[in-house]
Amino acid sequence: MNKVYWISLTGNCNFRCSYCFQNLNGSFRNSGDMNAYTAQRVAELINCTCEKVYKVHFFGGEPFLNFKVMKLITESVKDKVDFFSVTTNLSILNSEIIEFLENNDFHLLVSLDGIKASHDVSRVFADGSATFSTVVGNLNLLSQKLKKDSISIAKTLTVKNYMNLFEDYIFFKALGFKVNVNPDINLDTSELDSEIFKNGLKKIMTDMVSDNESIEFWNLRESIRTVKDFSCGKKIRSSLSSCYDASNYVTTISPRGDLYPCHYLYEMEEKYNGTHNIFGFNDVRQIEGTFIRNVAESAVFAPLKESEINALTQYGIDDCGCNDCRYLSFCAEQKYYAAQISCFYRRYKFRKGVTEKNKSRRICIDKIIYDAALQMKRE
């Protein structure tokens, strides 16, 4: 089993991004900072884990706002952990932080939405000022110190920046980092101009085909390969993954020490409260076994039954009106496989009835990507 810990160091952030999950109706939710006392208990928990810990990932809020606690935990558990990582807006950087990241071989996931126009339209400081120059300046500084493959980019696709997709790709290509593109969770795809979006994708994929040294961007290389095999009549299954499988178990810890089986449950579900707290046990060694057993035996988190898998698959097909789509047979297989390995968060949402069919017809982003790849191939 590869043990993974996600540790939220703070709910505080110096940004006020328009699409942030913490931004609720214009009011920024702040769950506070993890203090040193809680951090010491977290470190004790990690060090008492029987097996080797594969990864400790820090997140927030902005985790570098609580750098002292990040440093305390890291230095306390580094002999137990294979590697450390952090999600950051990269607005806070100094010589001490750089040295710390270097010495502990940190991996960074940096939130950056693309060119200045794409980034600053949504990602601003708390006072409303632009953040692009600060983030890119720190990224250039950090890239001189860390290994290239230890830094990757998280870009959020929104209705305000999707039209710059090719320009964003060229910008990221010049930087040379892998880019994960995540559609805004509140994205109303009906507001996208599908032709503008598709043309941007075609230009990116054309560049990828002509340049083998191009960066990995949104896993589009796999989409190109998928369409090639699809047009030849082959059925393949793209690389889908889950936070939890037989060899990987994630424990998320909030700033106050509450335990969650999934960071999305902590971040996204206000009604779900952690069922255990690290201070609820006299012996820290009892925490993991009790917590894992509680999750495994919960009706909400137990693996989906075949009937539930079929229902979740059908929901995925119906949600975007896929029944008349040329990719139906391929995507149905994808959705079935994804349902089979559903993570804790997806199981929770399904069993709580959150996945009610969307009454408004949405544009399927996957279909636009596949259409763009097919057109690019023909041209």
C-alpha positions as CSV (number, residue, x, y, z in Angstrom):
1,M,0.0,0.0,0.0
2,N,1.3,3.4,-1.0
3,K,0.3,5.7,1.8
4,V,-0.5,9.3,0.8
5,Y,-1.3,12.3,3.1
6,W,-2.9,15.5,1.9
7,I,-2.4,18.2,4.6
8,S,-4.2,21.5,4.5
9,L,-1.9,24.0,6.3
10,T,-4.3,27.0,6.1
11,G,-7.7,28.1,4.8
12,N,-6.2,31.6,4.3
13,C,-5.2,32.9,1.0
14,N,-3.7,36.2,-0.3
15,F,-5.6,35.7,-3.7
16,R,-9.3,36.2,-4.4
17,C,-9.7,34.1,-7.5
18,S,-13.2,34.4,-9.0
19,Y,-13.6,30.7,-9.5
20,C,-12.2,29.6,-6.1
21,F,-14.2,26.9,-4.2
22,Q,-13.6,29.0,-1.0
23,N,-15.4,32.0,-2.6
24,L,-19.0,31.6,-1.6
25,N,-21.4,34.2,-2.8
26,G,-18.7,36.8,-2.6
27,S,-17.6,35.9,0.9
28,F,-14.3,34.2,1.3
29,R,-14.4,31.1,3.6
30,N,-11.3,30.7,5.8
31,S,-10.9,27.6,8.0
32,G,-7.9,29.0,9.8
33,D,-4.2,28.0,10.1
34,M,-2.8,24.7,11.4
35,N,-0.9,25.5,14.6
36,A,2.4,23.9,15.7
37,Y,0.6,21.7,18.3
38,T,-1.6,20.1,15.7
39,A,1.4,19.9,13.3
40,Q,3.4,17.9,15.8
41,R,0.5,15.5,16.2
42,V,0.2,15.1,12.4
43,A,4.0,14.4,12.3
44,E,3.6,11.8,15.0
45,L,0.7,10.1,13.1
46,I,2.8,10.0,9.9
47,N,5.8,8.6,11.7
48,C,3.7,5.9,13.3
49,T,2.4,4.6,10.0
50,C,3.5,1.0,9.6
51,E,4.4,1.2,5.9
52,K,6.6,3.6,4.0
53,V,4.7,6.9,3.2
54,Y,4.8,7.5,-0.5
55,K,3.9,11.2,-0.5
56,V,2.9,14.1,1.7
57,H,1.2,16.9,-0.2
58,F,0.6,20.3,1.3
59,F,-2.3,22.5,0.2
60,G,-4.5,25.3,1.4
61,G,-5.6,28.2,1.0
62,E,-2.1,29.3,0.1
63,P,0.2,26.9,2.0
64,F,3.3,29.2,2.0
65,L,1.3,31.5,4.3
66,N,2.0,28.9,6.9
67,F,5.5,28.0,5.9
68,K,6.7,27.5,9.5
69,V,4.3,24.6,10.0
70,M,5.1,23.2,6.5
71,K,8.8,23.3,7.5
72,L,8.1,21.7,11.0
73,I,6.1,18.8,9.5
74,T,8.6,18.2,6.7
75,E,11.6,18.1,8.9
76,S,9.9,15.8,11.4
77,V,8.8,13.2,8.9
78,K,11.3,13.4,6.0
79,D,13.0,10.0,6.9
80,K,9.6,8.3,6.6
81,V,8.4,10.0,3.3
82,D,9.5,9.2,-0.3
83,F,8.7,12.7,-1.5
84,F,6.9,16.0,-0.8
85,S,4.7,18.2,-3.0
86,V,2.7,21.4,-2.7
87,T,0.0,23.2,-4.6
88,T,0.7,26.9,-4.6
89,N,-0.1,30.2,-6.3
90,L,3.6,30.9,-6.1
91,S,3.2,34.5,-5.0
92,I,5.3,34.0,-1.9
93,L,9.0,33.1,-2.4
94,N,12.3,34.0,-0.7
95,S,15.7,32.5,-0.3
96,E,14.7,30.4,2.8
97,I,11.8,28.9,0.9
98,I,13.9,28.1,-2.2
99,E,16.6,26.5,-0.1
100,F,14.0,24.4,1.8
101,L,12.4,23.2,-1.5
102,E,15.7,22.3,-2.9
103,N,16.9,20.4,0.1
104,N,13.8,18.4,0.4
105,D,13.2,17.7,-3.3
106,F,9.8,19.2,-3.4
107,H,7.4,18.8,-6.4
108,L,5.3,21.9,-7.1
109,L,2.0,22.3,-8.8
110,V,1.8,26.0,-9.6
111,S,-1.6,27.6,-10.4
112,L,-1.1,29.7,-13.5
113,D,-3.8,30.3,-16.1
114,G,-1.7,31.3,-19.1
115,I,-0.8,34.6,-20.6
116,K,-1.4,37.8,-18.6
117,A,-4.9,38.3,-20.2
118,S,-5.9,34.7,-19.3
119,H,-4.5,34.7,-15.8
120,D,-5.3,38.2,-14.5
121,V,-9.0,38.1,-15.5
122,S,-9.6,35.6,-12.6
123,R,-6.6,35.4,-10.4
124,V,-6.1,38.6,-8.4
125,F,-4.7,39.6,-5.0
126,A,-7.1,40.3,-2.1
127,D,-6.9,44.0,-3.0
128,G,-8.0,43.3,-6.6
129,S,-4.5,43.9,-8.1
130,A,-3.0,41.7,-10.8
131,T,-0.9,38.7,-9.9
132,F,0.6,37.5,-13.2
133,S,3.9,39.4,-13.0
134,T,4.6,38.2,-9.4
135,V,3.8,34.5,-10.2
136,V,5.8,34.4,-13.5
137,G,8.8,36.2,-11.9
138,N,8.9,33.7,-9.0
139,L,8.4,30.8,-11.4
140,N,11.4,31.9,-13.5
141,L,13.5,32.3,-10.3
142,L,12.5,28.9,-9.0
143,S,13.1,27.2,-12.3
144,Q,16.8,28.1,-12.0
145,K,17.0,26.2,-8.8
146,L,14.8,23.2,-9.1
147,K,14.7,20.3,-11.6
148,K,12.5,21.0,-14.5
149,D,10.3,17.9,-14.0
150,S,9.7,18.9,-10.4
151,I,7.4,21.7,-11.5
152,S,4.1,21.4,-13.3
153,I,1.3,23.9,-14.0
154,A,-2.4,23.9,-13.1
155,K,-4.4,26.0,-15.6
156,T,-8.1,26.6,-15.0
157,L,-10.2,26.9,-18.1
158,T,-13.0,29.4,-17.8
159,V,-15.5,31.2,-20.1
160,K,-13.2,34.3,-19.7
161,N,-10.0,32.7,-21.0
162,Y,-10.9,29.7,-23.3
163,M,-10.5,31.9,-26.4
164,N,-6.8,32.4,-25.6
165,L,-6.1,28.6,-25.4
166,F,-3.5,28.5,-28.2
167,E,-1.7,31.6,-27.0
168,D,-1.7,30.1,-23.5
169,Y,-0.2,26.9,-24.9
170,I,2.6,28.8,-26.7
171,F,3.3,30.7,-23.5
172,F,3.6,27.4,-21.5
173,K,5.6,25.8,-24.2
174,A,8.2,28.5,-23.9
175,L,8.3,27.9,-20.1
176,G,8.8,24.2,-20.7
177,F,6.6,22.8,-18.0
178,K,3.9,20.1,-18.1
179,V,0.4,21.7,-18.0
180,N,-2.8,20.2,-16.4
181,V,-5.9,22.0,-17.7
182,N,-8.9,21.8,-15.4
183,P,-12.2,23.3,-16.5
184,D,-13.8,25.6,-13.8
185,I,-16.1,23.4,-11.7
186,N,-18.8,26.0,-12.2
187,L,-18.2,26.2,-16.0
188,D,-21.4,26.5,-18.0
189,T,-20.2,25.0,-21.2
190,S,-23.2,26.4,-23.1
191,E,-21.5,29.8,-22.8
192,L,-18.5,28.5,-24.8
193,D,-18.3,29.2,-28.6
194,S,-17.5,25.7,-29.6
195,E,-15.9,26.7,-33.0
196,I,-13.5,29.2,-31.3
197,F,-12.7,26.5,-28.7
198,K,-12.2,23.8,-31.3
199,N,-10.0,26.0,-33.5
200,G,-7.7,26.7,-30.6
201,L,-7.5,22.9,-29.9
202,K,-6.7,22.1,-33.5
203,K,-3.8,24.6,-33.6
204,I,-2.4,23.2,-30.4
205,M,-2.6,19.6,-31.6
206,T,-1.2,20.5,-35.0
207,D,1.8,22.0,-33.2
208,M,2.2,18.9,-31.1
209,V,2.2,16.6,-34.1
210,S,4.9,18.7,-35.8
211,D,7.0,19.1,-32.8
212,N,8.0,16.1,-30.8
213,E,9.7,18.3,-28.2
214,S,6.4,20.0,-27.3
215,I,5.2,20.1,-23.8
216,E,2.4,17.8,-22.4
217,F,-0.7,19.9,-22.4
218,W,-4.1,18.7,-21.1
219,N,-3.2,15.1,-22.1
220,L,-4.0,16.1,-25.7
221,R,-1.4,13.7,-27.1
222,E,-3.5,10.8,-25.8
223,S,-6.6,12.4,-27.4
224,I,-4.8,12.4,-30.8
225,R,-3.9,8.7,-30.3
226,T,-7.4,7.9,-29.2
227,V,-9.0,9.4,-32.3
228,K,-6.4,7.6,-34.5
229,D,-7.4,4.3,-33.0
230,F,-11.1,5.2,-33.0
231,S,-11.1,5.9,-36.7
232,C,-9.4,2.5,-37.3
233,G,-12.2,0.7,-35.4
234,K,-10.1,-0.1,-32.4
235,K,-11.4,0.2,-28.9
236,I,-9.0,1.4,-26.3
237,R,-9.2,2.6,-22.8
238,S,-7.4,5.9,-21.9
239,S,-5.5,6.2,-18.7
240,L,-8.0,6.9,-16.0
241,S,-7.0,6.9,-12.3
242,S,-8.5,7.2,-8.9
243,C,-7.2,8.7,-5.6
244,Y,-7.9,5.3,-4.1
245,D,-7.2,1.8,-5.3
246,A,-5.8,-1.4,-3.9
247,S,-2.3,0.1,-3.5
248,N,-3.1,3.7,-2.6
249,Y,-4.9,5.1,0.4
250,V,-5.2,8.9,0.9
251,T,-5.8,10.6,4.2
252,T,-6.6,14.3,4.2
253,I,-6.0,16.4,7.3
254,S,-7.6,19.8,7.9
255,P,-5.9,22.7,9.7
256,R,-7.7,21.7,12.9
257,G,-6.8,18.0,12.6
258,D,-10.1,16.5,11.2
259,L,-9.6,13.5,9.0
260,Y,-11.1,13.0,5.6
261,P,-10.8,10.1,3.0
262,C,-10.6,12.7,0.2
263,H,-9.5,16.3,-0.1
264,Y,-12.5,17.1,-2.2
265,L,-14.8,16.2,0.7
266,Y,-12.9,18.7,2.8
267,E,-12.7,21.4,0.2
268,M,-16.1,21.1,-1.6
269,E,-18.6,19.6,0.7
270,E,-19.6,21.9,3.6
271,K,-22.2,19.4,4.9
272,Y,-19.6,16.6,5.3
273,N,-17.7,16.8,8.5
274,G,-14.7,14.7,9.3
275,T,-15.7,11.7,11.3
276,H,-12.4,11.6,13.3
277,N,-9.9,14.1,14.7
278,I,-6.3,13.3,15.5
279,F,-6.9,14.5,19.0
280,G,-9.7,12.1,19.5
281,F,-7.4,9.2,20.4
282,N,-5.0,8.7,23.4
283,D,-2.7,6.6,21.2
284,V,-1.9,8.1,17.8
285,R,-1.3,4.5,16.5
286,Q,-5.0,3.8,16.8
287,I,-6.0,6.6,14.4
288,E,-5.2,5.1,11.0
289,G,-6.8,1.7,11.7
290,T,-10.0,3.1,13.1
291,F,-10.3,5.8,10.4
292,I,-9.6,3.4,7.5
293,R,-12.0,0.8,9.0
294,N,-14.7,3.5,9.4
295,V,-14.4,4.6,5.8
296,A,-14.2,1.1,4.4
297,E,-17.4,0.0,6.3
298,S,-19.4,3.1,5.5
299,A,-22.3,2.7,3.1
300,V,-21.4,6.0,1.5
301,F,-17.8,5.1,0.7
302,A,-18.1,1.3,0.0
303,P,-17.2,0.3,-3.7
304,L,-20.1,0.7,-6.0
305,K,-22.3,-2.3,-6.8
306,E,-22.9,-3.3,-10.5
307,S,-26.3,-1.7,-10.5
308,E,-24.8,1.6,-9.2
309,I,-22.0,1.4,-11.8
310,N,-24.5,1.1,-14.5
311,A,-26.6,3.9,-13.1
312,L,-23.6,6.2,-12.8
313,T,-22.5,5.3,-16.4
314,Q,-26.0,6.1,-17.7
315,Y,-26.0,9.4,-15.9
316,G,-22.7,10.3,-17.5
317,I,-24.2,9.5,-20.9
318,D,-27.4,11.4,-20.3
319,D,-25.9,14.4,-18.7
320,C,-24.5,15.8,-22.0
321,G,-27.1,14.2,-24.3
322,C,-24.6,11.6,-25.7
323,N,-27.1,9.2,-27.3
324,D,-26.7,10.6,-30.8
325,C,-22.9,11.2,-30.6
326,R,-20.5,9.4,-32.9
327,Y,-18.3,8.7,-29.9
328,L,-21.0,7.1,-27.8
329,S,-19.7,3.5,-27.8
330,F,-16.2,4.6,-27.0
331,C,-17.2,7.1,-24.3
332,A,-19.7,4.7,-22.8
333,E,-16.9,2.3,-22.2
334,Q,-14.8,5.1,-20.7
335,K,-17.6,6.2,-18.4
336,Y,-18.3,2.6,-17.3
337,Y,-14.6,2.1,-16.4
338,A,-14.5,5.4,-14.6
339,A,-17.5,4.4,-12.6
340,Q,-15.9,1.1,-11.7
341,I,-12.9,2.8,-10.1
342,S,-14.9,5.7,-8.6
343,C,-13.1,7.6,-5.9
344,F,-14.5,8.4,-2.5
345,Y,-15.8,11.8,-3.5
346,R,-17.6,10.5,-6.6
347,R,-19.2,7.7,-4.5
348,Y,-20.3,10.2,-1.9
349,K,-21.9,12.5,-4.4
350,F,-23.6,9.6,-6.2
351,R,-25.1,8.2,-3.0
352,K,-26.1,11.6,-1.7
353,G,-28.0,12.2,-4.9
354,V,-25.8,15.1,-5.9
355,T,-25.5,13.8,-9.5
356,E,-29.0,14.7,-10.5
357,K,-29.3,15.0,-14.2
358,N,-28.5,18.5,-15.5
359,K,-31.7,19.9,-16.9
360,S,-29.9,22.4,-19.2
361,R,-28.2,20.8,-22.2
362,R,-24.4,21.2,-21.9
363,I,-21.6,21.1,-24.5
364,C,-19.4,18.1,-24.0
365,I,-15.8,19.2,-23.9
366,D,-14.5,15.7,-24.7
367,K,-16.6,15.8,-27.9
368,I,-15.1,19.1,-29.0
369,I,-11.6,17.7,-28.3
370,Y,-12.2,14.6,-30.3
371,D,-13.8,16.6,-33.2
372,A,-10.8,18.9,-33.2
373,A,-8.4,15.9,-33.3
374,L,-10.3,14.4,-36.2
375,Q,-10.4,17.6,-38.2
376,M,-6.7,18.2,-37.5
377,K,-5.9,14.7,-38.8
378,R,-7.9,15.1,-42.0
379,E,-6.4,18.5,-42.7
